Amino acid sequence: MLHLHFGVRGGRTALLRDTQKAPLMVIRPFELPCGTLMVFIVNPTGGVLGGDHAEIRVTVEAGAQVLILTQSATRVQPSPDGRPATQDVHFTVAAGARLEFHPERTIPFAGSAFTQTLTAELEVGAQFALTETLASGRVQTGERLAFLSYESRVQVSVAGRRVYLDRQRLVPGEFTRAPGVWSGQDYQASGVFVGGPVPADLPDVPGVLASGVSAGGAVWLRGVAARGPVLDATLSGARDQLRAAMWHAPPVQVRR
């Protein structure tokens, strides 16, 4: 369990309250040159196991600017009894606040099962961004699409009105290559940006990354690639492009 509450004190974004319960924890926040407060979520264990449940709650008050990252990839370990590891993430962002969540890659090991629900509730005038990537398995060891199941549900609402919904359920079964979603690729990316004007020029890298606008005005991203670094670099470029166009924000300068 990890509950974080951010606000503004003395003109600067501050972590006002945090409740941590192993294995989830945060290390000391860092203030970036742009004034955004950056926090790393840390899981010191070897990964998540079948039957594990993680709960993350984040509240951001008006005027605060927060960037949340994870220190390492989420490694989903095998589940001998088939029970999924579950994660429930809930964000609440006030008007005039910004929250970005860009976790490291999720890697489902052979025989693993993972289910995640992410809900973001925004006030009018709030800014929110999410980007995440998923591997087909431990690709470097030749393990591809050997997990039992992967399920994800991401929903973003503004003033109680849903503006974005993305649901995925991947069950590889007997196949070693995904015939539809991934084709012959091994890495997938997705993302959503909310708040600010929709730019006239959206990120588009043929064969790697596509983007569009939902009926509710959220900008979405979807990408696939054969190599993780290629997808990561493309996603990072798209993120900087959208932050500049929608929020007039400079590129994020991450301190590790």
C-alpha positions in Angstrom: 0.0 0.0 0.0 1.2 3.5 -0.9 -0.8 6.7 -0.3 0.8 10.0 -1.3 -0.7 13.5 -0.9 1.0 16.6 -2.6 0.3 20.3 -2.2 2.0 23.7 -2.4 3.8 25.1 0.6 5.9 28.3 0.4 5.3 28.5 -3.4 6.9 25.0 -4.0 5.4 21.6 -4.5 5.8 19.4 -1.4 4.9 15.9 -0.4 2.6 16.6 2.5 1.7 13.1 3.6 2.8 9.6 2.7 1.6 6.2 4.0 3.8 3.3 3.1 3.5 -0.4 3.6 6.0 -2.9 2.3 6.9 -3.7 -0.4 6.0 -0.3 -1.9 7.8 2.8 -0.7 9.2 6.1 -2.0 12.6 7.6 -1.6 13.2 11.3 -0.9 11.5 13.6 -3.5 13.6 15.6 -5.8 12.7 19.1 -7.2 13.5 19.4 -10.9 14.8 22.7 -12.4 11.3 23.4 -13.8 9.8 23.2 -10.3 8.1 19.8 -10.7 8.5 17.5 -7.7 9.8 14.0 -8.8 9.2 10.9 -6.7 10.4 7.3 -7.4 8.2 4.4 -6.3 10.5 1.5 -5.1 9.8 -2.1 -4.8 12.9 -3.7 -3.2 11.7 -7.3 -3.8 12.4 -9.4 -6.8 9.0 -8.6 -8.4 5.3 -9.3 -7.8 3.9 -12.8 -7.2 0.6 -14.4 -8.0 -1.9 -13.4 -5.4 0.0 -10.2 -4.4 -2.1 -7.0 -4.3 -0.7 -3.5 -4.5 -2.7 -0.3 -3.9 -1.5 3.1 -4.9 -3.4 6.3 -4.1 -2.2 9.8 -5.1 -3.8 13.1 -4.4 -2.5 16.4 -5.9 -3.8 19.7 -4.7 -4.2 22.9 -6.8 -0.9 24.4 -8.1 1.3 21.3 -7.4 3.3 19.7 -10.2 4.2 16.1 -9.6 6.2 13.5 -11.6 6.0 9.9 -10.4 8.4 7.3 -11.8 9.3 3.8 -10.8 12.9 2.9 -10.0 12.9 -0.4 -12.0 10.7 -2.5 -14.2 7.8 -4.4 -12.8 8.8 -8.1 -13.0 5.7 -10.3 -12.8 6.9 -13.7 -11.4 5.3 -17.0 -12.3 2.0 -17.9 -10.6 1.9 -21.7 -9.9 -1.8 -21.7 -9.0 -2.8 -19.3 -11.7 -3.8 -16.4 -9.4 -3.0 -13.0 -10.8 -0.9 -10.4 -9.1 -3.2 -7.3 -9.0 -2.5 -3.6 -8.8 -5.1 -0.8 -8.1 -3.9 2.7 -8.9 -6.1 5.8 -8.2 -5.2 9.4 -8.9 -7.0 12.6 -7.9 -5.8 15.8 -9.4 -7.2 19.3 -8.6 -7.7 22.2 -11.0 -4.4 23.9 -11.7 -2.4 20.9 -10.8 -0.3 18.5 -12.9 0.4 14.8 -12.4 2.5 12.7 -14.6 3.0 8.9 -14.2 5.6 7.2 -16.3 6.5 3.8 -14.9 9.3 1.6 -16.1 8.4 -1.4 -18.3 6.1 -4.3 -17.2 7.8 -7.7 -17.9 5.5 -10.7 -17.4 7.5 -13.9 -16.9 6.5 -17.3 -18.2 3.5 -18.6 -16.2 2.6 -15.2 -14.7 -0.7 -13.4 -14.5 -1.2 -9.7 -13.9 -4.2 -7.5 -13.6 -4.0 -3.7 -13.2 -6.7 -1.0 -12.8 -5.7 2.6 -13.1 -8.3 5.4 -12.5 -7.6 9.1 -12.8 -10.2 11.6 -11.6 -9.4 15.2 -12.6 -11.1 18.5 -12.0 -11.6 20.9 -14.9 -8.2 22.6 -15.5 -6.1 19.7 -14.2 -3.3 18.3 -16.3 -2.5 14.5 -16.4 -0.2 12.3 -18.4 0.5 8.5 -18.4 2.8 6.5 -20.5 3.7 2.8 -20.0 5.3 0.0 -21.9 4.8 -3.8 -21.8 7.2 -6.5 -23.0 6.1 -9.8 -24.4 8.3 -11.5 -21.8 12.0 -11.9 -21.0 12.9 -11.3 -24.6 16.6 -11.5 -24.2 16.3 -15.1 -23.0 14.1 -16.1 -25.8 10.9 -16.1 -23.7 8.0 -14.6 -25.6 4.3 -14.6 -24.9 4.6 -17.4 -22.4 2.6 -15.6 -19.6 -0.8 -16.8 -18.6 -2.6 -13.5 -18.9 -2.2 -9.7 -18.8 -5.2 -7.4 -18.1 -5.2 -3.6 -17.9 -8.0 -1.0 -17.5 -7.1 2.7 -17.7 -9.9 5.3 -17.2 -9.5 9.1 -17.0 -12.5 11.3 -16.0 -12.8 15.1 -15.9 -15.4 16.5 -13.6 -17.0 13.1 -13.4 -17.2 12.7 -17.2 -15.1 9.9 -18.8 -12.8 11.2 -21.4 -10.6 8.1 -22.0 -10.9 4.4 -21.5 -8.4 1.7 -22.6 -8.9 -2.0 -21.8 -6.6 -4.8 -22.7 -6.8 -8.5 -22.1 -4.0 -10.6 -23.5 -4.0 -14.4 -23.2 -1.3 -15.9 -25.5 -2.4 -19.5 -25.1 -0.5 -21.8 -27.4 0.9 -19.0 -29.6 4.4 -17.7 -29.4 3.7 -14.7 -31.5 0.6 -12.4 -31.2 -1.2 -12.5 -34.5 -3.1 -9.2 -33.9 -2.1 -6.7 -31.3 1.7 -7.1 -31.6 2.1 -8.9 -34.9 5.8 -9.8 -34.9 6.9 -7.2 -32.3 7.9 -7.7 -28.7 7.2 -4.3 -27.0 4.1 -2.3 -26.7 3.5 1.3 -25.5 0.4 3.2 -24.6 -0.3 6.6 -23.1 -2.8 9.4 -22.6 -2.5 13.2 -22.1 -5.2 15.4 -20.7 -5.4 19.2 -20.1 -4.6 22.0 -22.4 -5.4 22.5 -26.1 -5.2 19.5 -28.5 -2.2 20.2 -30.8 -2.6 20.4 -34.5 0.3 18.1 -35.1 0.2 14.8 -33.1 3.1 12.4 -32.7 3.3 9.9 -35.6 6.2 7.6 -36.3 5.1 5.2 -39.1 5.4 1.6 -38.0 6.2 2.5 -34.4 3.9 5.0 -32.8 0.4 6.4 -33.6 -1.7 8.9 -31.8 -5.2 10.4 -31.9 -7.8 12.2 -29.9 -10.7 10.5 -27.9 -14.3 11.8 -28.1 -13.6 13.4 -24.7 -10.6 15.4 -25.9 -7.8 13.2 -24.5 -4.7 12.6 -26.6 -3.8 8.9 -26.8 -0.7 7.1 -27.9 -0.1 3.5 -29.0 3.0 1.9 -30.3 4.8 -1.3 -31.0 8.4 -2.2 -31.8 10.8 -5.1 -32.1 13.3 -3.5 -29.8 12.7 -1.9 -26.4 15.2 1.0 -26.8 13.6 2.0 -30.1 10.1 2.2 -28.6 11.4 4.0 -25.5 13.2 6.7 -27.5 10.1 7.2 -29.7 7.8 7.4 -26.7 10.1 9.9 -24.9 10.1 12.2 -28.0 6.3 12.0 -28.2 6.0 12.8 -24.5 8.2 15.9 -24.9 6.3 17.0 -27.9 2.9 16.8 -26.2 4.1 18.4 -23.0 5.4 21.4 -25.0 2.3 21.7 -27.2 -0.4 21.2 -24.5 1.3 22.6 -21.4 4.1 24.8 -22.7 6.3 22.7 -20.5 10.0 22.0 -21.2 11.4 18.4 -21.5 11.6 16.5 -18.3 15.2 16.4 -16.9 15.1 13.3 -14.8 17.6 13.1 -11.9 18.5 9.5 -10.9 
